[in-house]
Amino acid sequence: MTTEPTLSIVIDVREVELDETVTGTVRWANLPTRALQIVVLLGLQVSGAGSRHAESLASVAFRPAATGEEQFSLVAPLTSPPTFHGDKFAVEWLVRARIETRWAIDVKAETAVTVLPVGMRMFQARRSREIEFPRIIPDRPDPGHR
Amino acid sequence: MTSMEPERRCKTSQPPVEVEGKHPWLGFVACAGLTVAMGATAVGFIAAQPIVAVGLGLGAAGASALTLMLARSARQWEPAEVEVSATTVELGEVISGTYVRRTKPGHSGDGELKGRLLFKALYKDDDDWRGGGGRVEFTPVRQPDDQAVKFRFEVAVPVAEGAPSFILDQHKVEWDLHLWFATDGPDDVHFIPITVLPIVHHTLLQ
């Protein structure tokens, strides 16, 4: 009897800014001998209205042992959009891991992280200064929206 | 792939998106009206119906005069001069600028300027960009000027509620500065694309 392989991701800090590094640990166990490598990716995906889209922006690969863990660090590129939750669609950042195995379906795991614009954490921390910003008045619902 | 313009702010003078002259056909209508007036008068006299001739002539001439007045008001303005402090800004940064419009020699006119910063979250659907977003409304302040109608405006880009500009496959976020000068003639409308960088403006962090 064979035991199913397991894979998990633990993120150190779930909220980073663009141009910062997402760090964490990937853990696995019970890998079959035909496992090729373990890949960890940082990417984003768009969901909601329109076609679904996902892209990887940084990745790292590890040689597998039967059981083990590795630390990873992946940079969120400054030229990418931050996490966005809009009325029509959302941009989400994800850390994904997969065990690439010959002649078998890859085992996968994923977890979400929040990526903020540069300087946003410091701005939120100092917001006690009560800076007045204009509010965005939302448009009326789009009748053509499907 | 994602993309955002890397260049920083620069002073710019926007070429106007003119809607002036959206009634260029008014002049032709006026000429046609005058021709009809003269023709109707001549035909009326030839047919020995002077009352009908005068009535038709006066009616057509009146319509022509009204049309000419409309055409004149449509052409009384010079193109607007719009200047904005920057078209690439950071979250929280203030965009300021001026709007100046002069009348042509021998004309006078007045109007009101309205402004909005438009936030658009769009997705592609059958080759059309659809979606919506919101707006920040602002009121330009009139500046004293004997020679022109002049306004000064400023608006801050919201930090928390919006998102920086981006395009991601079939999805994008865009910002536009919308200026709308309403007069007794045709309105003058400007849409100025603004690139918002994913960086909170540095003066807010000091």
Contacts between the chains, C-beta under 8 A, distances in Angstrom:
chain1	res1	chain2	res2	distance
A	18	B	198	5.5
A	44	B	168	7.5
A	46	B	168	5.8
A	46	B	169	6.9
A	46	B	170	7.9
A	46	B	171	5.0
A	48	B	123	7.6
A	49	B	123	4.8
A	49	B	125	7.5
A	49	B	130	7.4
A	49	B	131	6.6
A	50	B	123	3.0
A	50	B	124	6.0
A	50	B	125	6.2
A	50	B	170	4.9
A	50	B	171	5.7
A	51	B	123	7.9
A	51	B	124	7.6
A	51	B	169	7.4
A	51	B	170	5.1
A	53	B	168	6.5
A	53	B	169	4.1
A	53	B	170	6.3
A	53	B	171	6.9
A	55	B	1	7.4
A	55	B	2	7.7
A	55	B	168	7.8
A	55	B	169	7.6
A	77	B	2	7.8
A	78	B	198	7.4
A	79	B	2	6.0
A	79	B	3	7.0
A	79	B	4	5.5
A	79	B	6	7.8
A	80	B	2	4.7
A	80	B	166	7.6
A	81	B	2	6.2
A	81	B	4	7.9
A	81	B	163	6.7
A	81	B	164	6.6
A	81	B	166	3.7
A	81	B	168	6.1
A	81	B	173	7.2
A	81	B	198	6.8
A	82	B	163	7.0
A	82	B	164	7.0
A	82	B	198	5.4
A	84	B	121	7.8
A	84	B	163	4.5
A	84	B	173	7.1
A	86	B	121	4.2
A	86	B	133	7.5
A	86	B	163	7.1
A	86	B	173	7.7
A	87	B	121	6.8
A	87	B	131	8.0
A	87	B	132	6.5
A	87	B	133	7.5
A	88	B	121	5.3
A	88	B	122	7.7
A	88	B	123	6.0
A	88	B	130	8.0
A	88	B	131	4.4
A	88	B	132	6.6
A	89	B	121	6.7
A	89	B	123	5.7
A	89	B	131	7.7
A	89	B	171	5.5
A	91	B	163	7.9
A	91	B	168	6.7
A	91	B	171	7.6
A	117	B	91	5.7
A	117	B	164	6.2
A	117	B	198	4.0
A	117	B	199	6.0
A	117	B	200	5.9
A	118	B	198	6.3
A	118	B	199	4.3
A	118	B	200	6.7
A	119	B	199	5.9
A	119	B	200	3.5
A	119	B	201	8.0
A	119	B	202	7.4
A	119	B	204	7.6
A	119	B	205	5.3
A	120	B	91	7.9
A	120	B	159	7.6
A	120	B	200	5.5
A	122	B	200	7.5
A	122	B	205	5.1
A	123	B	92	7.3
A	123	B	159	6.3
A	123	B	200	4.6
A	123	B	204	5.6
A	123	B	205	6.1
A	126	B	204	7.8
A	126	B	205	7.1
A	131	B	92	8.0
A	131	B	204	6.6
A	133	B	92	7.1
A	133	B	156	5.8
A	133	B	158	5.2
A	133	B	159	5.9
A	133	B	160	7.4
A	134	B	117	7.9
A	134	B	136	4.3
A	134	B	137	8.0
A	134	B	138	7.3
A	134	B	155	6.8
A	134	B	156	5.9
A	134	B	158	5.9
A	135	B	136	7.3
A	135	B	158	7.0
A	135	B	161	6.9
A	136	B	119	5.6
A	136	B	133	7.5
A	136	B	134	3.8
A	136	B	135	6.8
A	136	B	136	5.9
A	136	B	158	5.6
A	136	B	161	4.8
A	136	B	162	6.1
A	137	B	134	5.4
A	137	B	135	5.4
A	137	B	136	7.2
A	137	B	137	6.7
A	138	B	132	7.7
A	138	B	133	7.6
A	138	B	134	4.4
A	139	B	132	4.1
A	139	B	133	6.0
A	139	B	134	5.7
A	139	B	135	7.3
A	140	B	132	7.9
A	141	B	132	7.5
A	142	B	130	6.6
A	142	B	131	6.5
A	142	B	132	4.8
A	144	B	130	6.0
A	145	B	130	6.9
A	145	B	131	7.6
A	145	B	132	7.8
A	146	B	125	7.6
